[in-house]
């Protein structure tokens, strides 16, 4: 392998929607080659992110630490997540705080809202709701007009929405939740990261709690909430009608779509396909959802 081939493989990989095992192997080998020969911290971070998405957290930690050694801003938030959630086996809020605080000092948005979370929960620091709200309010002002889909806008919006809900400002809370949902739908169409799906589930459940569920006007992500119970739903894609069903089983609700079964709604959204395209990738093109 040479540098030109490695970089081309690295760049071309991001154009693939469903890469094969061979393409994934070539991608990781290309990144390792670039890291070894060029010491590029951004590629270190990308390889760490690749392993994190595949839940190979030991390898993610290795490459995040390599990127952080070059003082790469985004590496601190990634390391913070490793320790905050105990991805490699144990939670360490001290290390998490130190990593997030380095990112916070550098103006990183994700590190900043995670520092706020630590003040809210009293993790490593004294619980301080005023500090939590102050940071989230400031972050909202920074991102309220953001259009870059790589920004953590939904994460900040949902936190402010919860604050507004606690303040009794239901309409403001709902507006923020809907904006977060729309933004996240677009992000998920580009990258179906498991953490983002969990955020979406929280959003739809919060919306349903505030205003109820309208069974004649919803989208595929509302299924994350309503498929907690047995239900049959119809929807359309390119003018064709489809049917999906949540079925009660001893271990929870499974999802049937056509002749295939999925262990959960999250599993269905990420793996189910129409015409070779994953549901989650075309979520913006699905319409006409209603309870059958």
Beta strands, then each sheet from edge to edge (+ up, - down):
strand 1: 231-237
strand 2: 240-249
strand 3: 252-257
strand 4: 260-262
strand 5: 273-274
strand 6: 277-278
strand 7: 287-291
sheet 1: 4+ 3- 2+ 1- 7+
sheet 2: 5+ 6-
end
